[in-house]
Protein backbone atom coordinates (compact mmCIF):
# COMPACT_ATOMS: atom_id res chain seq x y z
CA UNK A 1 0.00 0.00 0.00
CA UNK A 2 2.81 2.38 0.88
CA UNK A 3 4.41 2.15 -2.57
CA UNK A 4 1.11 3.01 -4.25
CA UNK A 5 0.67 5.94 -1.87
CA UNK A 6 4.21 7.23 -2.47
CA UNK A 7 4.67 6.52 -6.19
CA UNK A 8 1.27 5.87 -7.74
CA UNK A 9 -0.65 8.12 -10.07
CA UNK A 10 -3.79 9.79 -8.78
CA UNK A 11 -5.85 7.22 -10.70
CA UNK A 12 -3.92 4.31 -9.13
CA UNK A 13 -4.37 5.77 -5.66
CA UNK A 14 -8.12 6.20 -6.19
CA UNK A 15 -8.50 2.72 -7.66
CA UNK A 16 -6.51 0.74 -5.06
CA UNK A 17 -5.86 2.57 -1.79
CA UNK A 18 -9.42 2.84 -0.45
CA UNK A 19 -9.98 -0.92 -0.79
CA UNK A 20 -6.57 -1.71 0.74
CA UNK A 21 -7.02 0.70 3.66
CA UNK A 22 -10.54 -0.54 4.43
CA UNK A 23 -9.46 -4.18 4.38
CA UNK A 24 -11.79 -4.97 1.49
CA UNK A 25 -8.66 -5.97 -0.44
CA UNK A 26 -5.52 -7.66 0.83
CA UNK A 27 -2.20 -6.40 -0.49
CA UNK A 28 1.15 -8.06 -1.13
CA UNK A 29 4.61 -6.97 -2.11
CA UNK A 30 6.43 -9.30 -4.52
CA UNK A 31 10.14 -8.70 -4.35
CA UNK A 32 11.90 -11.93 -3.30
CA UNK A 33 12.85 -14.76 -5.63
CA UNK A 34 14.41 -18.17 -5.17
CA UNK A 35 18.14 -17.79 -5.77
CA UNK A 36 18.01 -14.03 -5.18
CA UNK A 37 16.13 -13.55 -1.90
CA UNK A 38 15.58 -9.84 -1.38
CA UNK A 39 18.59 -8.95 -3.59
CA UNK A 40 16.46 -7.04 -6.06
CA UNK A 41 19.25 -6.58 -8.61
CA UNK A 42 19.61 -10.38 -8.95
CA UNK A 43 15.92 -10.96 -9.73
CA UNK A 44 14.98 -12.86 -12.88
CA UNK A 45 11.30 -11.88 -13.36
CA UNK A 46 11.11 -10.02 -16.66
CA UNK A 47 8.62 -7.47 -17.92
CA UNK A 48 8.68 -6.88 -21.67
CA UNK A 49 6.89 -3.80 -23.04
CA UNK A 50 4.48 -4.52 -25.89
CA UNK A 51 2.38 -1.63 -27.14
CA UNK A 52 -0.12 -0.84 -24.35
CA UNK A 53 0.96 -3.53 -21.86
CA UNK A 54 3.87 -5.40 -20.30
CA UNK A 55 4.33 -9.19 -20.36
CA UNK A 56 5.61 -10.60 -17.07
CA UNK A 57 7.48 -13.92 -17.18
CA UNK A 58 8.98 -15.68 -14.19
CA UNK A 59 8.33 -16.30 -10.50
CA UNK A 60 8.50 -14.71 -7.09
CA UNK A 61 8.95 -16.70 -3.88
CA UNK A 62 8.24 -16.33 -0.14
CA UNK A 63 5.56 -13.71 -0.82
CA UNK A 64 3.62 -12.75 2.30
CA UNK A 65 -0.14 -12.73 1.58
CA UNK A 66 0.66 -14.25 -1.83
CA UNK A 67 -2.22 -16.74 -1.94
CA UNK A 68 -4.73 -14.23 -0.53
CA UNK A 69 -3.74 -10.89 -2.09
CA UNK A 70 -6.12 -8.96 -4.32
CA UNK A 71 -3.64 -6.19 -5.18
CA UNK A 72 0.09 -6.76 -5.48
CA UNK A 73 3.10 -4.56 -6.13
CA UNK A 74 5.48 -6.66 -8.20
CA UNK A 75 9.08 -5.81 -9.10
CA UNK A 76 10.46 -6.98 -12.47
CA UNK A 77 13.32 -6.26 -14.83
CA UNK A 78 12.29 -4.09 -17.75
CA UNK A 79 15.91 -3.72 -18.93
CA UNK A 80 18.15 -6.54 -17.63
CA UNK A 81 21.28 -4.87 -19.04
CA UNK A 82 20.84 -1.85 -16.74
CA UNK A 83 21.20 -3.66 -13.36
CA UNK A 84 19.36 -1.61 -10.71
CA UNK A 85 18.30 1.04 -13.25
CA UNK A 86 16.46 -1.63 -15.26
CA UNK A 87 13.97 -2.58 -12.53
CA UNK A 88 10.37 -1.38 -12.54
CA UNK A 89 7.34 -1.88 -10.31
CA UNK A 90 3.85 -2.92 -11.38
CA UNK A 91 0.44 -3.20 -9.79
CA UNK A 92 -0.99 -6.65 -10.45
CA UNK A 93 -4.55 -7.68 -9.67
CA UNK A 94 -5.72 -11.11 -8.55
CA UNK A 95 -7.35 -12.93 -11.44
CA UNK A 96 -5.15 -11.41 -14.13
CA UNK A 97 -4.71 -14.09 -16.85
CA UNK A 98 -1.26 -15.66 -16.64
CA UNK A 99 -0.88 -14.86 -12.94
CA UNK A 100 -1.29 -17.57 -10.31
CA UNK A 101 -0.39 -17.91 -6.65
CA UNK A 102 0.94 -21.24 -5.46
CA UNK A 103 -0.26 -23.22 -2.47
CA UNK A 104 0.61 -21.73 0.91
CA UNK A 105 4.08 -22.70 2.12
CA UNK A 106 4.46 -24.49 5.45
CA UNK A 107 6.24 -22.13 7.83
CA UNK A 108 7.83 -22.61 11.23
CA UNK A 109 6.83 -19.19 12.54
CA UNK A 110 4.80 -16.09 11.67
CA UNK A 111 1.62 -17.98 10.84
CA UNK A 112 -0.65 -14.94 10.93
CA UNK A 113 -0.38 -14.61 7.15
CA UNK A 114 0.07 -17.09 4.34
CA UNK A 115 3.14 -17.14 2.12
CA UNK A 116 3.47 -18.60 -1.38
CA UNK A 117 5.19 -18.61 -4.71
CA UNK A 118 3.76 -16.39 -7.46
CA UNK A 119 3.93 -17.46 -11.10
CA UNK A 120 3.76 -15.06 -14.03
CA UNK A 121 3.24 -17.01 -17.25
CA UNK A 122 3.22 -14.42 -20.02
CA UNK A 123 0.97 -12.31 -17.78
CA UNK A 124 -0.28 -9.13 -19.53
CA UNK A 125 -0.24 -6.06 -17.28
CA UNK A 126 -1.74 -2.84 -18.70
CA UNK A 127 0.85 -0.07 -19.14
CA UNK A 128 -1.22 2.14 -16.79
CA UNK A 129 -0.37 -0.36 -14.02
CA UNK A 130 3.29 0.62 -14.17
CA UNK A 131 3.95 2.07 -10.72
CA UNK A 132 5.85 5.34 -10.97
CA UNK A 133 8.38 5.49 -13.79
CA UNK A 134 10.01 2.67 -15.70
CA UNK A 135 13.47 1.97 -14.29
CA UNK A 136 12.78 3.41 -10.82
CA UNK A 137 11.63 0.16 -9.20
CA UNK A 138 14.92 -0.36 -7.39
CA UNK A 139 14.47 2.96 -5.57
CA UNK A 140 10.93 1.99 -4.59
CA UNK A 141 12.09 -1.42 -3.39
CA UNK A 142 14.76 0.17 -1.20
CA UNK A 143 12.14 2.51 0.33
CA UNK A 144 10.13 -0.58 1.22
CA UNK A 145 13.07 -2.58 2.57
CA UNK A 146 14.23 0.35 4.69
CA UNK A 147 10.82 0.64 6.37
CA UNK A 148 10.11 -3.11 6.61
CA UNK A 149 13.43 -4.03 8.14
CA UNK A 150 13.23 -1.31 10.76
CA UNK A 151 9.64 -2.31 11.62
CA UNK A 152 10.59 -5.99 11.81
CA UNK A 153 13.50 -5.21 14.10
CA UNK A 154 11.40 -3.43 16.73
CA UNK A 155 9.79 -6.54 18.31
CA UNK A 156 13.15 -8.27 18.62
CA UNK A 157 14.68 -5.26 20.34
CA UNK A 158 11.69 -5.17 22.70
CA UNK A 159 11.93 -8.88 23.56
CA UNK A 160 15.68 -8.67 24.05
CA UNK A 161 15.28 -5.66 26.34
CA UNK A 162 12.60 -7.48 28.34
CA UNK A 163 14.80 -10.59 28.73
CA UNK A 164 17.88 -8.57 29.71
CA UNK A 165 15.90 -6.74 32.42
CA UNK A 166 14.79 -10.10 33.83
CA UNK A 167 18.34 -11.50 34.04
KEDRENKOL-908817 format. One record per atom (N, C-alpha, C): residue in three letters; z, y, x. Coordinates in steps of 0.001 Angstrom, whole numbers, plus 500000, padded with zeros to 6 digits. Atoms other than C-alpha are relative to their C-alpha. Example, Ala and Ser with C-alpha at 12.3 -4.5 7.8 and 13.67 -1.06 7.14 Angstrom:
2
aa:up:north:east
ALA:500000:498810:500890 $
ALA:507800:495500:512300 $
ALA:500000:501200:500900 $
SER:499940:498810:499180 $
SER:507140:498940:513670 $
SER:500730:501090:499230 $
% end
This chain:
167
aa:up:north:east
UNK:500000:498815:500822 $
UNK:500000:500000:500000 $
UNK:500000:501260:500874 $
UNK:499874:498822:499153 $
UNK:500884:502378:502805 $
UNK:498658:500406:500610 $
UNK:501290:499656:499404 $
UNK:497433:502150:504405 $
UNK:499063:500651:498984 $
UNK:500821:499358:501037 $
UNK:495746:503011:501107 $
UNK:500495:501420:499780 $
UNK:499430:498661:500187 $
UNK:498128:505943:500670 $
UNK:499605:500927:501148 $
UNK:500272:499156:498838 $
UNK:497526:507227:504206 $
UNK:498512:500231:500260 $
UNK:501390:499932:499551 $
UNK:493812:506516:504669 $
UNK:498957:499826:498903 $
UNK:500943:500226:501084 $
UNK:492262:505868:501270 $
UNK:499406:501282:499453 $
UNK:500604:498872:500708 $
UNK:489929:508124:499351 $
UNK:500827:500260:498740 $
UNK:499298:499707:501248 $
UNK:491222:509789:496207 $
UNK:499706:498924:498956 $
UNK:500391:501039:500957 $
UNK:489297:507225:494153 $
UNK:500743:498690:500285 $
UNK:499282:501230:499642 $
UNK:490869:504314:496080 $
UNK:501474:500112:499636 $
UNK:498585:499799:500344 $
UNK:494345:505775:495627 $
UNK:500209:499855:498499 $
UNK:499870:500073:501458 $
UNK:493814:506195:491881 $
UNK:499773:498588:499481 $
UNK:500334:501348:500467 $
UNK:492339:502720:491504 $
UNK:501077:498972:500333 $
UNK:499120:501071:499528 $
UNK:494935:500739:493487 $
UNK:501488:500339:500035 $
UNK:498583:499711:499745 $
UNK:498211:502574:494139 $
UNK:500901:499860:498781 $
UNK:499145:500072:501195 $
UNK:499549:502838:490584 $
UNK:500372:498553:499682 $
UNK:499734:501409:500300 $
UNK:499210:499082:490020 $
UNK:500879:499359:501074 $
UNK:499169:500542:498927 $
UNK:500735:498293:493427 $
UNK:501430:500522:499909 $
UNK:498667:499400:500094 $
UNK:503657:500700:492984 $
UNK:500770:499438:498811 $
UNK:499330:500481:501217 $
UNK:504427:499460:489460 $
UNK:500347:498520:500079 $
UNK:499778:501434:499921 $
UNK:504382:495818:490536 $
UNK:499013:499208:499161 $
UNK:501021:500695:500780 $
UNK:501487:495035:488209 $
UNK:499102:499184:500923 $
UNK:500758:500718:498980 $
UNK:499564:494033:491341 $
UNK:500870:499758:501220 $
UNK:499338:500339:498745 $
UNK:500834:492343:494480 $
UNK:499020:500318:501120 $
UNK:500846:499641:498868 $
UNK:499507:493595:497799 $
UNK:500216:499082:501181 $
UNK:499895:500748:498746 $
UNK:498872:491943:501150 $
UNK:499236:500752:501083 $
UNK:500634:499417:498827 $
UNK:497892:493027:504609 $
UNK:499490:498847:500851 $
UNK:500607:501113:499273 $
UNK:495477:490701:506427 $
UNK:499553:500458:501379 $
UNK:500263:499607:498629 $
UNK:495648:491304:510144 $
UNK:499942:498785:500926 $
UNK:499849:501119:499059 $
UNK:496700:488066:511896 $
UNK:498927:498936:499832 $
UNK:500946:501110:500004 $
UNK:494370:485240:512851 $
UNK:500512:498919:500941 $
UNK:499686:501099:499088 $
UNK:494828:481830:514408 $
UNK:499295:500287:501329 $
UNK:500587:499739:498689 $
UNK:494231:482212:518141 $
UNK:500093:501451:500435 $
UNK:499888:498580:499662 $
UNK:494823:485967:518011 $
UNK:501357:500571:499586 $
UNK:498734:499466:500492 $
UNK:498095:486450:516128 $
UNK:499790:501410:499482 $
UNK:500146:498608:500428 $
UNK:498621:490160:515584 $
UNK:499280:500845:501054 $
UNK:500828:499295:499013 $
UNK:496414:491050:518592 $
UNK:498677:500355:499324 $
UNK:501121:499592:500845 $
UNK:493940:492965:516456 $
UNK:498672:499998:500760 $
UNK:501245:499917:499223 $
UNK:491387:493425:519251 $
UNK:499373:498615:500178 $
UNK:500517:501359:499813 $
UNK:491050:489616:519608 $
UNK:499549:499328:498706 $
UNK:500390:500609:501272 $
UNK:490270:489042:515919 $
UNK:498544:499581:500020 $
UNK:501367:500518:500114 $
UNK:487122:487139:514984 $
UNK:499338:500326:498673 $
UNK:500591:499695:501307 $
UNK:486643:488121:511305 $
UNK:498990:501124:500160 $
UNK:501077:499014:499862 $
UNK:483341:489985:511114 $
UNK:499636:500594:498656 $
UNK:500509:499300:501176 $
UNK:482076:492533:508624 $
UNK:498652:500607:500377 $
UNK:501345:499505:499717 $
UNK:478326:493120:508682 $
UNK:499550:500909:498865 $
UNK:500466:499025:501008 $
UNK:476964:496195:506894 $
UNK:498603:499609:499534 $
UNK:501300:500295:500613 $
UNK:474111:495481:504484 $
UNK:499826:500915:498801 $
UNK:500279:499036:501070 $
UNK:472856:498372:502379 $
UNK:501286:500581:499419 $
UNK:498863:499400:500696 $
UNK:475647:499157:499882 $
UNK:501267:499141:500045 $
UNK:498823:500855:499896 $
UNK:478135:496468:500957 $
UNK:500157:499457:501424 $
UNK:499718:500693:498745 $
UNK:479704:494605:503874 $
UNK:500166:498520:499683 $
UNK:499807:501440:500126 $
UNK:479644:490814:504328 $
UNK:501082:499567:500982 $
UNK:498895:500477:499172 $
UNK:482931:489402:505605 $
UNK:499855:498503:500221 $
UNK:500125:501412:499620 $
UNK:482819:486085:507476 $
UNK:501107:499664:500985 $
UNK:498935:500449:499111 $
UNK:485815:484324:508976 $
UNK:501282:499755:499231 $
UNK:498707:500312:500611 $
UNK:489497:483697:508331 $
UNK:501111:500890:500529 $
UNK:498741:499384:499592 $
UNK:492914:485287:508499 $
UNK:501071:498936:499812 $
UNK:498963:501041:500067 $
UNK:496118:483304:508950 $
UNK:501384:500628:499971 $
UNK:498608:499557:500128 $
UNK:499855:483668:508236 $
UNK:500098:501294:499186 $
UNK:500046:498765:500779 $
UNK:499181:486287:505555 $
UNK:501068:499963:498905 $
UNK:498935:499873:500991 $
UNK:502305:487246:503622 $
UNK:499402:500461:498673 $
UNK:500512:499768:501356 $
UNK:501581:487272:499861 $
UNK:498554:499545:499834 $
UNK:501405:500418:500043 $
UNK:498166:485752:500661 $
UNK:499593:499277:498735 $
UNK:500436:500733:501191 $
UNK:498060:483257:497781 $
UNK:500247:500744:498685 $
UNK:499625:499283:501216 $
UNK:499467:485770:495274 $
UNK:499390:501390:499873 $
UNK:500421:498598:499965 $
UNK:497908:489106:496260 $
UNK:498802:500280:499100 $
UNK:501100:499486:500817 $
UNK:495683:491036:493882 $
UNK:499146:500980:500790 $
UNK:500648:498960:499207 $
UNK:494817:493808:496358 $
UNK:500398:499799:501450 $
UNK:499721:500261:498596 $
UNK:494516:493238:500093 $
UNK:499317:501031:500879 $
UNK:500631:499208:498947 $
UNK:493874:495444:503099 $
UNK:499680:499008:501109 $
UNK:500485:501003:499057 $
UNK:491795:493342:505485 $
UNK:499327:500700:501172 $
UNK:500592:499435:498782 $
UNK:490898:494188:509084 $
UNK:498916:499056:500509 $
UNK:501127:500797:499511 $
UNK:487530:493024:510459 $
UNK:499225:500797:501039 $
UNK:500825:499352:498984 $
UNK:485171:493745:513324 $
UNK:498648:500382:499415 $
UNK:501305:499505:500440 $
UNK:482247:495906:512293 $
UNK:499060:500174:501188 $
UNK:500799:499903:498783 $
UNK:481068:496281:515912 $
UNK:500751:499284:501116 $
UNK:499243:500787:499017 $
UNK:482369:493462:518150 $
UNK:499865:500478:501438 $
UNK:500206:499512:498635 $
UNK:480958:495127:521281 $
UNK:500877:501200:500337 $
UNK:499219:498782:499782 $
UNK:483256:498151:520843 $
UNK:501509:499765:500096 $
UNK:498568:500329:499899 $
UNK:486641:496341:521198 $
UNK:500782:500665:498873 $
UNK:499156:499401:501043 $
UNK:489292:498389:519358 $
UNK:499246:501023:499145 $
UNK:500764:499004:500759 $
UNK:486754:501041:518298 $
UNK:499004:499355:499035 $
UNK:500920:500697:500890 $
UNK:484740:498374:516458 $
UNK:500691:499302:498849 $
UNK:499218:500627:501066 $
UNK:487467:497423:513967 $
UNK:500094:500956:498812 $
UNK:499917:499205:501224 $
UNK:487459:498618:510367 $
UNK:500915:499307:499008 $
UNK:499115:500539:501033 $
UNK:489693:498121:507335 $
UNK:499298:500065:498654 $
UNK:500638:500110:501302 $
UNK:488616:497076:503854 $
UNK:501032:499673:498933 $
UNK:499190:500405:501138 $
UNK:490207:496804:500438 $
UNK:499253:498867:499311 $
UNK:500592:501189:500614 $
UNK:489548:493352:499013 $
UNK:500815:499652:498759 $
UNK:499340:500363:501252 $
UNK:490331:492317:495452 $
UNK:499959:498494:499778 $
UNK:499939:501399:500398 $
UNK:491453:488892:494285 $
UNK:498831:499710:499065 $
UNK:501112:500380:500858 $
UNK:488561:487069:492654 $
UNK:498640:500416:500515 $
UNK:501289:499612:499423 $
UNK:485866:488592:494854 $
UNK:499272:498728:500443 $
UNK:500734:501200:499580 $
UNK:483154:485913:495286 $
UNK:499945:499879:501525 $
UNK:499991:500252:498563 $
UNK:483363:484336:498742 $
UNK:501360:500175:500641 $
UNK:498633:499821:499489 $
UNK:487064:485136:499118 $
UNK:500921:498990:499324 $
UNK:499010:500933:500539 $
UNK:489695:482433:498713 $
UNK:501254:500035:500863 $
UNK:498718:500133:499308 $
UNK:493350:482094:499613 $
UNK:500344:498525:500035 $
UNK:499623:501396:499863 $
UNK:494537:478761:500942 $
UNK:501319:499700:499307 $
UNK:498713:500411:500554 $
UNK:497529:476780:499741 $
UNK:501115:500657:500799 $
UNK:498864:499415:499274 $
UNK:500908:478269:500613 $
UNK:500435:499106:501171 $
UNK:499527:500720:498821 $
UNK:502117:477302:504082 $
UNK:501485:499677:499830 $
UNK:498584:500352:500022 $
UNK:505446:475515:504459 $
UNK:500671:500764:501135 $
UNK:499327:499158:499009 $
UNK:507833:477871:506243 $
UNK:501454:499575:500151 $
UNK:498608:500308:499752 $
UNK:511231:477385:507826 $
UNK:500913:501084:499422 $
UNK:499183:498895:500485 $
UNK:512543:480812:506835 $
UNK:499166:500971:499188 $
UNK:500636:498952:500794 $
UNK:511667:483909:504796 $
UNK:499162:499386:498873 $
UNK:500681:500673:501111 $
UNK:510842:482020:501616 $
UNK:499907:500864:498750 $
UNK:500077:499108:501160 $
UNK:510933:485060:499350 $
UNK:498566:500389:499663 $
UNK:501413:499746:500272 $
UNK:507150:485389:499624 $
UNK:499207:498837:500569 $
UNK:500856:501082:499523 $
UNK:504344:482906:500066 $
UNK:499050:500528:501074 $
UNK:500883:499680:498885 $
UNK:502121:482859:503139 $
UNK:498848:499003:499993 $
UNK:501144:500919:499983 $
UNK:498621:481403:503474 $
UNK:498912:500488:500941 $
UNK:501248:499647:499343 $
UNK:495287:481393:505190 $
UNK:499115:500694:498968 $
UNK:501018:499373:500851 $
UNK:492538:483615:503761 $
UNK:498639:499659:500587 $
UNK:501338:500378:499551 $
UNK:488903:482537:503932 $
UNK:498987:500961:499388 $
UNK:501069:499096:500418 $
UNK:485966:484937:503759 $
UNK:498679:499319:500340 $
UNK:501231:500750:499824 $
UNK:482748:482985:503244 $
UNK:498829:500827:499489 $
UNK:501101:499112:500378 $
UNK:479977:485578:503222 $
UNK:500397:500860:498798 $
UNK:499377:499236:501087 $
UNK:482221:487689:500969 $
UNK:499461:501436:499990 $
UNK:500596:498663:500116 $
UNK:480472:490865:499723 $
UNK:501041:501001:499518 $
UNK:499057:498934:500314 $
UNK:482718:493937:499755 $
UNK:499200:501295:499830 $
UNK:500739:498743:500189 $
UNK:481299:497162:498257 $
UNK:500336:501016:501103 $
UNK:499792:499005:498939 $
UNK:480864:499934:500846 $
UNK:501099:500989:499629 $
UNK:498942:499069:500394 $
UNK:483207:502135:498779 $
UNK:501401:499411:500197 $
UNK:498707:500612:499699 $
UNK:485983:499638:499631 $
UNK:500333:500032:501486 $
UNK:499638:499718:498609 $
UNK:485827:500620:503289 $
UNK:501193:500943:499950 $
UNK:498802:499162:499990 $
UNK:489278:502074:503954 $
UNK:499895:500975:501158 $
UNK:500152:498989:498953 $
UNK:489029:505340:505853 $
UNK:498595:499980:500556 $
UNK:501313:499943:499357 $
UNK:486214:505488:508380 $
UNK:499740:498729:500788 $
UNK:500375:501161:499206 $
UNK:484302:502670:510007 $
UNK:500396:500228:501456 $
UNK:499582:499924:498608 $
UNK:485713:501967:513474 $
UNK:501406:500527:500214 $
UNK:498631:499486:499855 $
UNK:489179:503407:512776 $
UNK:501075:498999:499587 $
UNK:499050:501015:500453 $
UNK:490798:500161:511627 $
UNK:501102:499698:500998 $
UNK:498976:500267:498988 $
UNK:492611:499642:514924 $
UNK:501134:501020:499887 $
UNK:498976:498960:500145 $
UNK:494430:502956:514475 $
UNK:500870:499736:498774 $
UNK:499258:500293:501224 $
UNK:495411:501993:510927 $
UNK:500912:498794:500202 $
UNK:499197:501194:499735 $
UNK:496613:498583:512091 $
UNK:501223:500351:500844 $
UNK:498867:499627:499152 $
UNK:498797:500172:514760 $
UNK:501030:500813:499214 $
UNK:499057:499301:500891 $
UNK:500327:502512:512141 $
UNK:500853:498981:499259 $
UNK:499312:501033:500770 $
UNK:501225:499424:510133 $
UNK:500972:499226:500875 $
UNK:499162:500797:499100 $
UNK:502567:497418:513071 $
UNK:501216:500806:500441 $
UNK:498888:499135:499574 $
UNK:504695:500348:514227 $
UNK:501095:500035:498928 $
UNK:499034:499934:501090 $
UNK:506365:500642:510820 $
UNK:500610:498631:499729 $
UNK:499519:501343:500324 $
UNK:506605:496890:510110 $
UNK:500995:499483:501027 $
UNK:499121:500552:498962 $
UNK:508137:495972:513428 $
UNK:501336:500724:500044 $
UNK:498708:499297:500017 $
UNK:510765:498693:513231 $
UNK:500806:499605:498770 $
UNK:499295:500414:501219 $
UNK:511620:497693:509642 $
UNK:500515:498574:500132 $
UNK:499564:501384:499816 $
UNK:511805:494013:510590 $
UNK:501156:499890:500990 $
UNK:498943:500027:498999 $
UNK:514099:494790:513503 $
UNK:501362:500386:499421 $
UNK:498743:499467:500545 $
UNK:516728:496570:511399 $
UNK:500990:498928:499561 $
UNK:499011:501007:500407 $
UNK:518310:493463:509788 $
UNK:500602:499247:501179 $
UNK:499496:500731:498844 $
UNK:518621:491733:513152 $
UNK:501019:500829:500784 $
UNK:499035:499115:499349 $
UNK:520337:494740:514684 $
UNK:501302:500015:499190 $
UNK:498824:499995:500865 $
UNK:522697:494827:511693 $
UNK:500814:498730:500126 $
UNK:499294:501283:499876 $
UNK:523561:491117:511930 $
UNK:500648:499883:501376 $
UNK:499440:500064:498655 $
UNK:524054:491334:515683 $
UNK:501224:500905:500120 $
UNK:498862:499079:499988 $
UNK:526341:494342:515278 $
UNK:501188:499400:499265 $
UNK:498938:500633:500804 $
UNK:528336:492518:512597 $
UNK:500665:498874:500803 $
UNK:499472:501137:499224 $
UNK:528729:489406:514801 $
UNK:500787:500506:501194 $
UNK:499308:499481:498821 $
UNK:529713:491426:517876 $
UNK:501354:500620:499605 $
UNK:498729:499421:500445 $
UNK:532421:493263:515896 $
UNK:501004:498923:499662 $
UNK:499121:501110:500361 $
UNK:533833:489902:514792 $
UNK:500507:499247:501211 $
UNK:499625:500759:498786 $
UNK:534037:488505:518342 $
UNK:501174:500606:500733 $
% end
